[in-house]
Amino acid sequence: MQPPEHIDNDIAQGRLRLHWADAVVALDHTALRETCRCAECQFKRHHGTPINVPADVRITAVAPAGYGVQLVFNDGHARGIYPWAYLATLAATAAAG
């Protein structure tokens, strides 16, 4: 999957907007933090340990990483890479729910 043409990080509203040629998707900062795919978060989910995410968590930096993007959160979490296809799936799931 191709990277989006543009990314907007709306810290005030807690939304990350990804602009592809055929669609614009908005993802909630809290939801993105809860669905982190780093090894630590996947380990916790696999073992039934809750991932405690503050309701007011915000993305403070967005760094493209080739096949995806690294998101830095104000709770200090900055480990996971979010592949473009994974972000598109999260957006489709959010829209359907």
PyMOL CGO cylinders between C-alpha atoms (Angstrom):
from pymol import cmd
from pymol.cgo import CYLINDER

trace = [
    CYLINDER, 0.00, 0.00, 0.00, 1.21, 3.47, -0.85, 0.3, 1, 1, 1, 1, 1, 1,
    CYLINDER, 1.21, 3.47, -0.85, 1.74, 6.06, 1.89, 0.3, 1, 1, 1, 1, 1, 1,
    CYLINDER, 1.74, 6.06, 1.89, -0.81, 8.84, 2.16, 0.3, 1, 1, 1, 1, 1, 1,
    CYLINDER, -0.81, 8.84, 2.16, -0.14, 12.05, 0.25, 0.3, 1, 1, 1, 1, 1, 1,
    CYLINDER, -0.14, 12.05, 0.25, -0.45, 14.09, 3.44, 0.3, 1, 1, 1, 1, 1, 1,
    CYLINDER, -0.45, 14.09, 3.44, -0.87, 13.54, 7.19, 0.3, 1, 1, 1, 1, 1, 1,
    CYLINDER, -0.87, 13.54, 7.19, -2.51, 16.03, 9.56, 0.3, 1, 1, 1, 1, 1, 1,
    CYLINDER, -2.51, 16.03, 9.56, -2.17, 15.60, 13.30, 0.3, 1, 1, 1, 1, 1, 1,
    CYLINDER, -2.17, 15.60, 13.30, -4.93, 17.50, 15.11, 0.3, 1, 1, 1, 1, 1, 1,
    CYLINDER, -4.93, 17.50, 15.11, -3.70, 17.48, 18.70, 0.3, 1, 1, 1, 1, 1, 1,
    CYLINDER, -3.70, 17.48, 18.70, -6.62, 19.57, 19.99, 0.3, 1, 1, 1, 1, 1, 1,
    CYLINDER, -6.62, 19.57, 19.99, -9.23, 17.11, 18.69, 0.3, 1, 1, 1, 1, 1, 1,
    CYLINDER, -9.23, 17.11, 18.69, -7.04, 14.04, 19.15, 0.3, 1, 1, 1, 1, 1, 1,
    CYLINDER, -7.04, 14.04, 19.15, -7.37, 12.95, 15.51, 0.3, 1, 1, 1, 1, 1, 1,
    CYLINDER, -7.37, 12.95, 15.51, -4.80, 11.82, 12.96, 0.3, 1, 1, 1, 1, 1, 1,
    CYLINDER, -4.80, 11.82, 12.96, -5.98, 12.44, 9.39, 0.3, 1, 1, 1, 1, 1, 1,
    CYLINDER, -5.98, 12.44, 9.39, -4.45, 10.49, 6.52, 0.3, 1, 1, 1, 1, 1, 1,
    CYLINDER, -4.45, 10.49, 6.52, -5.04, 11.92, 3.04, 0.3, 1, 1, 1, 1, 1, 1,
    CYLINDER, -5.04, 11.92, 3.04, -4.87, 9.36, 0.24, 0.3, 1, 1, 1, 1, 1, 1,
    CYLINDER, -4.87, 9.36, 0.24, -5.78, 10.26, -3.36, 0.3, 1, 1, 1, 1, 1, 1,
    CYLINDER, -5.78, 10.26, -3.36, -9.13, 8.48, -3.08, 0.3, 1, 1, 1, 1, 1, 1,
    CYLINDER, -9.13, 8.48, -3.08, -9.96, 8.93, 0.61, 0.3, 1, 1, 1, 1, 1, 1,
    CYLINDER, -9.96, 8.93, 0.61, -9.29, 10.87, 3.78, 0.3, 1, 1, 1, 1, 1, 1,
    CYLINDER, -9.29, 10.87, 3.78, -9.47, 8.90, 7.00, 0.3, 1, 1, 1, 1, 1, 1,
    CYLINDER, -9.47, 8.90, 7.00, -9.40, 10.16, 10.57, 0.3, 1, 1, 1, 1, 1, 1,
    CYLINDER, -9.40, 10.16, 10.57, -8.21, 8.02, 13.44, 0.3, 1, 1, 1, 1, 1, 1,
    CYLINDER, -8.21, 8.02, 13.44, -8.53, 8.75, 17.14, 0.3, 1, 1, 1, 1, 1, 1,
    CYLINDER, -8.53, 8.75, 17.14, -5.29, 9.16, 19.08, 0.3, 1, 1, 1, 1, 1, 1,
    CYLINDER, -5.29, 9.16, 19.08, -6.55, 7.00, 21.96, 0.3, 1, 1, 1, 1, 1, 1,
    CYLINDER, -6.55, 7.00, 21.96, -7.63, 4.22, 19.61, 0.3, 1, 1, 1, 1, 1, 1,
    CYLINDER, -7.63, 4.22, 19.61, -4.25, 4.31, 17.88, 0.3, 1, 1, 1, 1, 1, 1,
    CYLINDER, -4.25, 4.31, 17.88, -2.42, 4.05, 21.19, 0.3, 1, 1, 1, 1, 1, 1,
    CYLINDER, -2.42, 4.05, 21.19, -4.66, 1.14, 22.26, 0.3, 1, 1, 1, 1, 1, 1,
    CYLINDER, -4.66, 1.14, 22.26, -3.92, -0.74, 19.01, 0.3, 1, 1, 1, 1, 1, 1,
    CYLINDER, -3.92, -0.74, 19.01, -0.15, -0.31, 19.06, 0.3, 1, 1, 1, 1, 1, 1,
    CYLINDER, -0.15, -0.31, 19.06, 1.63, -3.23, 17.41, 0.3, 1, 1, 1, 1, 1, 1,
    CYLINDER, 1.63, -3.23, 17.41, 4.97, -2.96, 19.21, 0.3, 1, 1, 1, 1, 1, 1,
    CYLINDER, 4.97, -2.96, 19.21, 6.31, -6.12, 20.84, 0.3, 1, 1, 1, 1, 1, 1,
    CYLINDER, 6.31, -6.12, 20.84, 5.51, -4.92, 24.36, 0.3, 1, 1, 1, 1, 1, 1,
    CYLINDER, 5.51, -4.92, 24.36, 1.86, -4.08, 23.58, 0.3, 1, 1, 1, 1, 1, 1,
    CYLINDER, 1.86, -4.08, 23.58, 1.34, -7.30, 21.60, 0.3, 1, 1, 1, 1, 1, 1,
    CYLINDER, 1.34, -7.30, 21.60, 2.83, -9.29, 24.50, 0.3, 1, 1, 1, 1, 1, 1,
    CYLINDER, 2.83, -9.29, 24.50, 0.45, -7.61, 26.95, 0.3, 1, 1, 1, 1, 1, 1,
    CYLINDER, 0.45, -7.61, 26.95, -2.59, -8.27, 24.75, 0.3, 1, 1, 1, 1, 1, 1,
    CYLINDER, -2.59, -8.27, 24.75, -1.55, -11.90, 24.20, 0.3, 1, 1, 1, 1, 1, 1,
    CYLINDER, -1.55, -11.90, 24.20, -1.30, -12.44, 27.96, 0.3, 1, 1, 1, 1, 1, 1,
    CYLINDER, -1.30, -12.44, 27.96, -4.51, -10.57, 28.81, 0.3, 1, 1, 1, 1, 1, 1,
    CYLINDER, -4.51, -10.57, 28.81, -2.74, -7.66, 30.47, 0.3, 1, 1, 1, 1, 1, 1,
    CYLINDER, -2.74, -7.66, 30.47, -4.61, -4.42, 29.91, 0.3, 1, 1, 1, 1, 1, 1,
    CYLINDER, -4.61, -4.42, 29.91, -2.90, -1.58, 28.10, 0.3, 1, 1, 1, 1, 1, 1,
    CYLINDER, -2.90, -1.58, 28.10, -3.70, 1.44, 30.23, 0.3, 1, 1, 1, 1, 1, 1,
    CYLINDER, -3.70, 1.44, 30.23, -4.12, 4.41, 27.95, 0.3, 1, 1, 1, 1, 1, 1,
    CYLINDER, -4.12, 4.41, 27.95, -5.02, 7.82, 29.35, 0.3, 1, 1, 1, 1, 1, 1,
    CYLINDER, -5.02, 7.82, 29.35, -8.21, 9.21, 27.80, 0.3, 1, 1, 1, 1, 1, 1,
    CYLINDER, -8.21, 9.21, 27.80, -6.36, 12.41, 26.93, 0.3, 1, 1, 1, 1, 1, 1,
    CYLINDER, -6.36, 12.41, 26.93, -3.37, 10.73, 25.24, 0.3, 1, 1, 1, 1, 1, 1,
    CYLINDER, -3.37, 10.73, 25.24, -2.13, 12.65, 22.22, 0.3, 1, 1, 1, 1, 1, 1,
    CYLINDER, -2.13, 12.65, 22.22, 0.25, 12.03, 19.36, 0.3, 1, 1, 1, 1, 1, 1,
    CYLINDER, 0.25, 12.03, 19.36, 3.06, 14.56, 19.62, 0.3, 1, 1, 1, 1, 1, 1,
    CYLINDER, 3.06, 14.56, 19.62, 5.15, 13.48, 16.61, 0.3, 1, 1, 1, 1, 1, 1,
    CYLINDER, 5.15, 13.48, 16.61, 4.61, 11.57, 13.38, 0.3, 1, 1, 1, 1, 1, 1,
    CYLINDER, 4.61, 11.57, 13.38, 7.66, 10.05, 11.67, 0.3, 1, 1, 1, 1, 1, 1,
    CYLINDER, 7.66, 10.05, 11.67, 7.29, 8.23, 8.33, 0.3, 1, 1, 1, 1, 1, 1,
    CYLINDER, 7.29, 8.23, 8.33, 9.07, 4.87, 8.45, 0.3, 1, 1, 1, 1, 1, 1,
    CYLINDER, 9.07, 4.87, 8.45, 8.96, 3.49, 4.90, 0.3, 1, 1, 1, 1, 1, 1,
    CYLINDER, 8.96, 3.49, 4.90, 6.10, 0.99, 5.01, 0.3, 1, 1, 1, 1, 1, 1,
    CYLINDER, 6.10, 0.99, 5.01, 4.28, 2.92, 7.71, 0.3, 1, 1, 1, 1, 1, 1,
    CYLINDER, 4.28, 2.92, 7.71, 4.59, 5.57, 10.35, 0.3, 1, 1, 1, 1, 1, 1,
    CYLINDER, 4.59, 5.57, 10.35, 5.99, 5.77, 13.86, 0.3, 1, 1, 1, 1, 1, 1,
    CYLINDER, 5.99, 5.77, 13.86, 3.76, 7.65, 16.26, 0.3, 1, 1, 1, 1, 1, 1,
    CYLINDER, 3.76, 7.65, 16.26, 5.09, 9.30, 19.41, 0.3, 1, 1, 1, 1, 1, 1,
    CYLINDER, 5.09, 9.30, 19.41, 2.54, 9.70, 22.20, 0.3, 1, 1, 1, 1, 1, 1,
    CYLINDER, 2.54, 9.70, 22.20, 2.61, 12.13, 25.11, 0.3, 1, 1, 1, 1, 1, 1,
    CYLINDER, 2.61, 12.13, 25.11, 2.48, 9.22, 27.57, 0.3, 1, 1, 1, 1, 1, 1,
    CYLINDER, 2.48, 9.22, 27.57, 6.05, 8.38, 26.49, 0.3, 1, 1, 1, 1, 1, 1,
    CYLINDER, 6.05, 8.38, 26.49, 5.14, 5.51, 24.17, 0.3, 1, 1, 1, 1, 1, 1,
    CYLINDER, 5.14, 5.51, 24.17, 7.01, 5.62, 20.86, 0.3, 1, 1, 1, 1, 1, 1,
    CYLINDER, 7.01, 5.62, 20.86, 7.87, 2.03, 19.98, 0.3, 1, 1, 1, 1, 1, 1,
    CYLINDER, 7.87, 2.03, 19.98, 5.43, 0.81, 17.37, 0.3, 1, 1, 1, 1, 1, 1,
    CYLINDER, 5.43, 0.81, 17.37, 5.40, 1.19, 13.61, 0.3, 1, 1, 1, 1, 1, 1,
    CYLINDER, 5.40, 1.19, 13.61, 1.90, 1.44, 12.17, 0.3, 1, 1, 1, 1, 1, 1,
    CYLINDER, 1.90, 1.44, 12.17, 1.96, 0.05, 8.60, 0.3, 1, 1, 1, 1, 1, 1,
    CYLINDER, 1.96, 0.05, 8.60, -0.14, 1.95, 6.05, 0.3, 1, 1, 1, 1, 1, 1,
    CYLINDER, -0.14, 1.95, 6.05, -2.32, -1.12, 5.43, 0.3, 1, 1, 1, 1, 1, 1,
    CYLINDER, -2.32, -1.12, 5.43, -2.93, -1.52, 9.19, 0.3, 1, 1, 1, 1, 1, 1,
    CYLINDER, -2.93, -1.52, 9.19, -4.01, 2.13, 9.45, 0.3, 1, 1, 1, 1, 1, 1,
    CYLINDER, -4.01, 2.13, 9.45, -6.40, 1.64, 6.52, 0.3, 1, 1, 1, 1, 1, 1,
    CYLINDER, -6.40, 1.64, 6.52, -7.86, -1.42, 8.26, 0.3, 1, 1, 1, 1, 1, 1,
    CYLINDER, -7.86, -1.42, 8.26, -8.29, 0.53, 11.52, 0.3, 1, 1, 1, 1, 1, 1,
    CYLINDER, -8.29, 0.53, 11.52, -10.05, 3.29, 9.60, 0.3, 1, 1, 1, 1, 1, 1,
    CYLINDER, -10.05, 3.29, 9.60, -12.40, 0.83, 7.87, 0.3, 1, 1, 1, 1, 1, 1,
    CYLINDER, -12.40, 0.83, 7.87, -13.19, -0.83, 11.21, 0.3, 1, 1, 1, 1, 1, 1,
    CYLINDER, -13.19, -0.83, 11.21, -13.88, 2.54, 12.85, 0.3, 1, 1, 1, 1, 1, 1,
    CYLINDER, -13.88, 2.54, 12.85, -16.17, 3.56, 9.98, 0.3, 1, 1, 1, 1, 1, 1,
    CYLINDER, -16.17, 3.56, 9.98, -18.11, 0.29, 10.18, 0.3, 1, 1, 1, 1, 1, 1,
    CYLINDER, -18.11, 0.29, 10.18, -18.49, 0.46, 13.96, 0.3, 1, 1, 1, 1, 1, 1,
]
cmd.load_cgo(trace, "trace")
